[in-house]
Amino acid sequence: MSYIRDEVAAEDIVAESFTNFWDSRDRIELETVPEAYILQSVKNRCLNYLRDKANRARIQKQIQDDSYRAIMAEIGVLNNNEISLIFRSDIESIFRRMLDEIPAPTREIFFASRFESLTYKEIALKYNITPRKVKREIQHVLSIMRTSLKDYLPLIAIAATVFISFKS
């Protein structure tokens, strides 16, 4: 408890250490003092717990920092309409290229989902495929879009208007 400052986790660590000692008793040398073995096991588990906790905290901080940067980028984009107009043609070009690269049936399934507002079941009936196939095809297109447009994520709102104007 003095190491990790979490009563529940401390109890789990001690219980795991005793269980591990009991499970390993046949392999432990006779000269080993049980108290010392268990104490070392508790210490090692505490170190692992604290390292894991530190890694989680570091990752959470990184996620928060990334989220903050993304929000600030979005604010910057929204404050500067001229930049939005410049990138619109780039996004449209990337989107058109991406659509040209995917097979026509996949493209039609995607358009039915996004622009005709059909359910997976309705699309499946329309194209004589399973709803699961519809879901996979749409996920495939969205994956390609995320990869293709990763540099333009703050401008994705503009992409929505491009999609609509392209479909028309």
NULUM-256380 format. One record per residue: residue in three letters; x negated, y negated, z negated of N, C-alpha, C in turn. Coordinates in nm, 3 decimals. Layout:
BEGIN
ATOM type    n.px    n.py    n.pz   ca.px   ca.py   ca.pz    c.px    c.py    c.pz
ATOM  Ala       X       Y       Z       X       Y       Z       X       Y       Z
...
END
This chain:
BEGIN
ATOM type    n.px    n.py    n.pz   ca.px   ca.py   ca.pz    c.px    c.py    c.pz
ATOM  Met  -0.083   0.119   0.000   0.000   0.000   0.000  -0.088  -0.126   0.000
ATOM  Ser  -0.200  -0.121  -0.068  -0.286  -0.240  -0.074  -0.352  -0.268   0.061
ATOM  Tyr  -0.366  -0.165   0.146  -0.425  -0.186   0.279  -0.324  -0.242   0.379
ATOM  Ile  -0.209  -0.181   0.385  -0.119  -0.213   0.496   0.000  -0.300   0.459
ATOM  Arg   0.029  -0.316   0.332   0.134  -0.406   0.284   0.273  -0.374   0.341
ATOM  Asp   0.299  -0.245   0.356   0.429  -0.200   0.405   0.462  -0.071   0.331
ATOM  Glu   0.557  -0.079   0.240   0.585   0.033   0.151   0.628   0.159   0.227
ATOM  Val   0.717   0.143   0.322   0.767   0.258   0.397   0.654   0.323   0.477
ATOM  Ala   0.576   0.240   0.548   0.465   0.293   0.626   0.361   0.359   0.535
ATOM  Ala   0.336   0.300   0.419   0.240   0.357   0.325   0.286   0.495   0.278
ATOM  Glu   0.414   0.507   0.247   0.468   0.636   0.205   0.454   0.740   0.318
ATOM  Asp   0.482   0.699   0.440   0.469   0.790   0.555   0.324   0.836   0.571
ATOM  Ile   0.231   0.743   0.558   0.089   0.775   0.575   0.044   0.876   0.469
ATOM  Val   0.082   0.852   0.345   0.043   0.943   0.237   0.106   1.081   0.259
ATOM  Ala   0.233   1.082   0.296   0.301   1.210   0.320   0.235   1.286   0.435
ATOM  Glu   0.202   1.215   0.543   0.135   1.278   0.657  -0.002   1.331   0.617
ATOM  Ser  -0.072   1.258   0.532  -0.204   1.302   0.488  -0.195   1.431   0.407
ATOM  Phe  -0.098   1.438   0.315  -0.080   1.561   0.237  -0.038   1.677   0.328
ATOM  Thr   0.053   1.649   0.421   0.098   1.753   0.513  -0.017   1.803   0.598
ATOM  Asn  -0.098   1.711   0.648  -0.214   1.749   0.728  -0.311   1.833   0.646
ATOM  Phe  -0.334   1.791   0.522  -0.423   1.871   0.436  -0.368   2.012   0.418
ATOM  Trp  -0.240   2.024   0.391  -0.178   2.155   0.368  -0.186   2.241   0.495
ATOM  Asp  -0.157   2.178   0.612  -0.162   2.253   0.738  -0.304   2.295   0.775
ATOM  Ser  -0.403   2.218   0.732  -0.543   2.245   0.769  -0.621   2.317   0.660
ATOM  Arg  -0.556   2.358   0.553  -0.627   2.415   0.437  -0.712   2.537   0.471
ATOM  Asp  -0.672   2.613   0.573  -0.748   2.732   0.610  -0.879   2.696   0.680
ATOM  Arg  -0.884   2.579   0.743  -1.003   2.538   0.818  -1.096   2.446   0.738
ATOM  Ile  -1.051   2.400   0.624  -1.131   2.308   0.543  -1.233   2.388   0.463
ATOM  Glu  -1.355   2.338   0.459  -1.463   2.407   0.388  -1.433   2.412   0.238
ATOM  Leu  -1.481   2.516   0.174  -1.454   2.536   0.031  -1.515   2.427  -0.056
ATOM  Glu  -1.628   2.370  -0.011  -1.695   2.267  -0.091  -1.619   2.134  -0.090
ATOM  Thr  -1.524   2.117   0.001  -1.452   1.992   0.015  -1.362   1.970  -0.107
ATOM  Val  -1.372   1.852  -0.162  -1.287   1.814  -0.274  -1.154   1.766  -0.215
ATOM  Pro  -1.043   1.830  -0.251  -0.914   1.795  -0.191  -0.878   1.647  -0.204
ATOM  Glu  -0.904   1.589  -0.321  -0.871   1.448  -0.342  -0.950   1.359  -0.246
ATOM  Ala  -1.077   1.390  -0.227  -1.161   1.311  -0.137  -1.115   1.327   0.007
ATOM  Tyr  -1.080   1.449   0.045  -1.032   1.475   0.181  -0.905   1.395   0.209
ATOM  Ile  -0.811   1.404   0.115  -0.683   1.334   0.133  -0.704   1.182   0.133
ATOM  Leu  -0.790   1.133   0.043  -0.818   0.990   0.038  -0.879   0.941   0.170
ATOM  Gln  -0.973   1.018   0.225  -1.033   0.980   0.354  -0.928   0.984   0.465
ATOM  Ser  -0.840   1.083   0.461  -0.732   1.094   0.558  -0.640   0.972   0.549
ATOM  Val  -0.605   0.931   0.429  -0.520   0.812   0.409  -0.590   0.689   0.464
ATOM  Lys  -0.717   0.676   0.433  -0.794   0.560   0.481  -0.796   0.555   0.634
ATOM  Asn  -0.823   0.669   0.698  -0.828   0.674   0.844  -0.692   0.642   0.905
ATOM  Arg  -0.586   0.695   0.847  -0.452   0.667   0.898  -0.415   0.519   0.879
ATOM  Cys  -0.460   0.460   0.770  -0.436   0.316   0.747  -0.509   0.234   0.854
ATOM  Leu  -0.633   0.273   0.883  -0.709   0.203   0.987  -0.637   0.213   1.122
ATOM  Asn  -0.590   0.333   1.156  -0.518   0.352   1.281  -0.389   0.269   1.284
ATOM  Tyr  -0.318   0.268   1.173  -0.195   0.189   1.162  -0.224   0.040   1.184
ATOM  Leu  -0.328  -0.009   1.117  -0.362  -0.152   1.130  -0.410  -0.186   1.271
ATOM  Arg  -0.487  -0.097   1.334  -0.530  -0.121   1.472  -0.410  -0.126   1.566
ATOM  Asp  -0.317  -0.031   1.548  -0.196  -0.029   1.631  -0.114  -0.157   1.610
ATOM  Lys  -0.104  -0.198   1.484  -0.028  -0.320   1.452  -0.095  -0.443   1.515
ATOM  Ala  -0.226  -0.447   1.511  -0.301  -0.558   1.571  -0.281  -0.559   1.723
ATOM  Asn  -0.286  -0.442   1.785  -0.264  -0.434   1.930  -0.124  -0.479   1.967
ATOM  Arg  -0.024  -0.435   1.889   0.114  -0.478   1.916   0.126  -0.630   1.903
ATOM  Ala   0.064  -0.686   1.800   0.069  -0.832   1.780   0.002  -0.905   1.897
ATOM  Arg  -0.112  -0.850   1.942  -0.183  -0.913   2.055  -0.097  -0.908   2.181
ATOM  Ile  -0.034  -0.794   2.205   0.050  -0.780   2.325   0.171  -0.871   2.316
ATOM  Gln   0.233  -0.879   2.199   0.348  -0.969   2.181   0.307  -1.114   2.205
ATOM  Lys   0.190  -1.152   2.155   0.143  -1.289   2.176   0.120  -1.315   2.325
ATOM  Gln   0.062  -1.216   2.394   0.038  -1.231   2.537   0.170  -1.244   2.613
ATOM  Ile   0.268  -1.165   2.574   0.400  -1.174   2.638   0.461  -1.311   2.614
ATOM  Gln   0.451  -1.360   2.491   0.504  -1.493   2.459   0.431  -1.601   2.538
ATOM  Asp   0.297  -1.588   2.548   0.220  -1.686   2.624   0.259  -1.684   2.772
ATOM  Asp   0.275  -1.564   2.827   0.316  -1.551   2.967   0.455  -1.609   2.988
ATOM  Ser   0.544  -1.582   2.894   0.681  -1.634   2.903   0.679  -1.786   2.897
ATOM  Tyr   0.598  -1.842   2.808   0.587  -1.987   2.796   0.534  -2.048   2.926
ATOM  Arg   0.430  -1.987   2.984   0.376  -2.038   3.110   0.479  -2.031   3.222
ATOM  Ala   0.556  -1.923   3.226   0.659  -1.908   3.329   0.767  -2.015   3.314
ATOM  Ile   0.807  -2.039   3.190   0.909  -2.143   3.166   0.855  -2.280   3.206
ATOM  Met   0.731  -2.308   3.170   0.673  -2.437   3.206   0.660  -2.451   3.358
ATOM  Ala   0.627  -2.343   3.425   0.619  -2.347   3.571   0.757  -2.374   3.630
ATOM  Glu   0.860  -2.310   3.575   0.995  -2.334   3.623   1.037  -2.479   3.602
ATOM  Ile   1.001  -2.534   3.487   1.032  -2.674   3.460   0.961  -2.763   3.561
ATOM  Gly   0.834  -2.731   3.588   0.759  -2.809   3.686   0.821  -2.802   3.823
ATOM  Val   0.866  -2.684   3.863   0.928  -2.668   3.994   1.059  -2.746   4.001
ATOM  Leu   1.138  -2.736   3.895   1.265  -2.806   3.894   1.247  -2.958   3.895
ATOM  Asn   1.137  -3.004   3.838   1.110  -3.147   3.837   1.056  -3.198   3.970
ATOM  Asn   1.011  -3.109   4.057   0.949  -3.153   4.181   1.018  -3.086   4.299
ATOM  Asn   1.118  -3.150   4.354   1.196  -3.093   4.464   1.115  -3.079   4.592
ATOM  Glu   1.018  -3.166   4.616   0.939  -3.160   4.739   0.864  -3.027   4.749
ATOM  Ile   0.808  -2.981   4.638   0.736  -2.854   4.637   0.832  -2.740   4.670
ATOM  Ser   0.953  -2.749   4.618   1.052  -2.645   4.647   1.078  -2.634   4.796
ATOM  Leu   1.087  -2.747   4.863   1.113  -2.746   5.006   0.996  -2.687   5.084
ATOM  Ile   0.875  -2.711   5.037   0.756  -2.657   5.103   0.756  -2.505   5.092
ATOM  Phe   0.785  -2.452   4.974   0.779  -2.308   4.954   0.899  -2.234   5.011
ATOM  Arg   1.007  -2.305   5.037   1.126  -2.238   5.089   1.097  -2.165   5.219
ATOM  Ser   1.024  -2.229   5.309   0.993  -2.164   5.436   0.901  -2.043   5.416
ATOM  Asp   0.808  -2.053   5.320   0.721  -1.939   5.290   0.804  -1.821   5.237
ATOM  Ile   0.893  -1.849   5.146   0.976  -1.745   5.088   1.065  -1.683   5.196
ATOM  Glu   1.122  -1.766   5.278   1.208  -1.716   5.385   1.128  -1.627   5.481
ATOM  Ser   1.007  -1.668   5.513   0.922  -1.589   5.602   0.888  -1.453   5.540
ATOM  Ile   0.851  -1.453   5.413   0.819  -1.329   5.343   0.942  -1.239   5.338
ATOM  Phe   1.057  -1.298   5.309   1.180  -1.220   5.300   1.216  -1.159   5.434
ATOM  Arg   1.203  -1.236   5.541   1.235  -1.183   5.675   1.139  -1.068   5.712
ATOM  Arg   1.011  -1.084   5.681   0.914  -0.978   5.709   0.947  -0.852   5.630
ATOM  Met   0.983  -0.872   5.504   1.019  -0.758   5.420   1.141  -0.687   5.477
ATOM  Leu   1.239  -0.761   5.522   1.359  -0.700   5.581   1.327  -0.627   5.711
ATOM  Asp   1.234  -0.680   5.788   1.195  -0.614   5.913   1.124  -0.481   5.887
ATOM  Glu   1.058  -0.470   5.771   0.980  -0.351   5.741   1.064  -0.236   5.685
ATOM  Ile   1.180  -0.268   5.628   1.261  -0.159   5.572   1.355  -0.105   5.679
ATOM  Pro   1.390   0.022   5.669   1.479   0.082   5.769   1.617   0.014   5.769
ATOM  Ala   1.681   0.014   5.885   1.811  -0.052   5.900   1.916   0.001   5.802
ATOM  Pro   1.928   0.132   5.782   2.031   0.179   5.687   2.007   0.126   5.545
ATOM  Thr   1.882   0.120   5.504   1.848   0.068   5.372   1.886  -0.079   5.363
ATOM  Arg   1.855  -0.154   5.468   1.888  -0.297   5.474   2.039  -0.317   5.465
ATOM  Glu   2.116  -0.234   5.537   2.262  -0.246   5.536   2.319  -0.214   5.397
ATOM  Ile   2.262  -0.113   5.332   2.306  -0.078   5.196   2.278  -0.194   5.102
ATOM  Phe   2.161  -0.254   5.114   2.125  -0.368   5.029   2.220  -0.485   5.051
ATOM  Phe   2.247  -0.517   5.177   2.337  -0.628   5.208   2.479  -0.599   5.158
ATOM  Ala   2.524  -0.475   5.170   2.658  -0.439   5.122   2.667  -0.461   4.971
ATOM  Ser   2.560  -0.430   4.902   2.559  -0.447   4.756   2.552  -0.593   4.717
ATOM  Arg   2.463  -0.667   4.779   2.436  -0.803   4.734   2.526  -0.910   4.797
ATOM  Phe   2.572  -0.888   4.919   2.645  -0.994   4.987   2.792  -0.961   5.011
ATOM  Glu   2.825  -0.833   5.009   2.965  -0.794   5.024   3.024  -0.757   4.888
ATOM  Ser   2.942  -0.757   4.786   2.983  -0.726   4.648   3.053  -0.592   4.636
ATOM  Leu   3.005  -0.493   4.711   3.063  -0.359   4.703   2.995  -0.282   4.589
ATOM  Thr   3.069  -0.193   4.527   3.012  -0.109   4.422   2.931   0.003   4.488
ATOM  Tyr   2.850   0.071   4.408   2.771   0.182   4.461   2.862   0.288   4.522
ATOM  Lys   2.975   0.312   4.454   3.068   0.413   4.503   3.128   0.372   4.637
ATOM  Glu   3.164   0.244   4.650   3.220   0.195   4.776   3.117   0.202   4.889
ATOM  Ile   2.994   0.168   4.857   2.887   0.175   4.958   2.863   0.320   4.998
ATOM  Ala   2.864   0.409   4.899   2.844   0.552   4.927   2.952   0.603   5.022
ATOM  Leu   3.076   0.564   4.999   3.185   0.606   5.088   3.168   0.546   5.227
ATOM  Lys   3.129   0.419   5.232   3.114   0.348   5.359   3.005   0.413   5.446
ATOM  Tyr   2.894   0.455   5.386   2.781   0.509   5.462   2.767   0.661   5.450
ATOM  Asn   2.865   0.724   5.386   2.868   0.869   5.372   2.741   0.924   5.306
ATOM  Ile   2.706   0.862   5.192   2.591   0.907   5.112   2.635   0.911   4.967
ATOM  Thr   2.549   0.959   4.879   2.584   0.966   4.738   2.559   0.832   4.669
ATOM  Pro   2.633   0.803   4.562   2.607   0.679   4.487   2.463   0.674   4.434
ATOM  Arg   2.408   0.790   4.403   2.269   0.795   4.355   2.172   0.749   4.463
ATOM  Lys   2.198   0.789   4.588   2.115   0.747   4.702   2.127   0.595   4.719
ATOM  Val   2.248   0.542   4.702   2.270   0.397   4.712   2.184   0.326   4.608
ATOM  Lys   2.189   0.375   4.486   2.111   0.314   4.378   1.962   0.317   4.409
ATOM  Arg   1.912   0.432   4.456   1.769   0.443   4.490   1.729   0.346   4.600
ATOM  Glu   1.813   0.334   4.703   1.782   0.245   4.815   1.776   0.099   4.769
ATOM  Ile   1.872   0.059   4.686   1.874  -0.079   4.637   1.754  -0.104   4.547
ATOM  Gln   1.722  -0.009   4.460   1.605  -0.025   4.374   1.477  -0.033   4.458
ATOM  His   1.471   0.042   4.565   1.355   0.038   4.654   1.339  -0.102   4.715
ATOM  Val   1.448  -0.158   4.764   1.442  -0.293   4.824   1.403  -0.395   4.719
ATOM  Leu   1.462  -0.387   4.600   1.429  -0.483   4.494   1.282  -0.472   4.452
ATOM  Ser   1.231  -0.351   4.451   1.089  -0.331   4.418   1.000  -0.398   4.523
ATOM  Ile   1.034  -0.378   4.650   0.957  -0.442   4.757   0.967  -0.594   4.746
ATOM  Met   1.086  -0.644   4.715   1.105  -0.790   4.701   1.018  -0.844   4.587
ATOM  Arg   1.020  -0.775   4.472   0.940  -0.822   4.358   0.792  -0.828   4.395
ATOM  Thr   0.744  -0.727   4.464   0.604  -0.724   4.504   0.575  -0.833   4.606
ATOM  Ser   0.663  -0.848   4.704   0.641  -0.945   4.811   0.648  -1.089   4.761
ATOM  Leu   0.736  -1.113   4.664   0.761  -1.250   4.619   0.701  -1.281   4.482
ATOM  Lys   0.609  -1.197   4.435   0.555  -1.215   4.300   0.492  -1.353   4.277
ATOM  Asp   0.434  -1.411   4.381   0.371  -1.542   4.365   0.473  -1.656   4.362
ATOM  Tyr   0.598  -1.624   4.395   0.700  -1.727   4.405   0.812  -1.709   4.302
ATOM  Leu   0.787  -1.634   4.197   0.892  -1.607   4.099   0.958  -1.734   4.044
ATOM  Pro   0.884  -1.841   4.017   0.953  -1.961   3.969   1.050  -2.019   4.072
ATOM  Leu   1.031  -1.983   4.197   1.116  -2.039   4.302   1.224  -1.941   4.347
ATOM  Ile   1.246  -1.837   4.269   1.339  -1.733   4.310   1.481  -1.787   4.328
ATOM  Ala   1.515  -1.893   4.258   1.648  -1.953   4.274   1.666  -2.003   4.417
ATOM  Ile   1.560  -2.053   4.474   1.567  -2.100   4.612   1.585  -1.981   4.705
ATOM  Ala   1.523  -1.869   4.669   1.534  -1.750   4.752   1.680  -1.706   4.766
ATOM  Ala   1.759  -1.727   4.664   1.898  -1.688   4.670   1.970  -1.761   4.784
ATOM  Thr   1.939  -1.888   4.802   2.001  -1.961   4.912   1.949  -1.913   5.047
ATOM  Val   1.823  -1.870   5.050   1.766  -1.816   5.173   1.838  -1.687   5.211
ATOM  Phe   1.861  -1.600   5.110   1.930  -1.474   5.135   2.067  -1.499   5.197
ATOM  Ile   2.138  -1.594   5.139   2.274  -1.624   5.187   2.270  -1.680   5.328
ATOM  Ser   2.177  -1.773   5.355   2.170  -1.832   5.488   2.122  -1.729   5.591
ATOM  Phe   2.037  -1.633   5.548   1.990  -1.531   5.641   2.103  -1.437   5.680
ATOM  Lys   2.186  -1.403   5.583   2.297  -1.310   5.606   2.401  -1.373   5.699
ATOM  Ser   2.420  -1.502   5.695   2.524  -1.570   5.772   2.497  -1.571   5.919
END
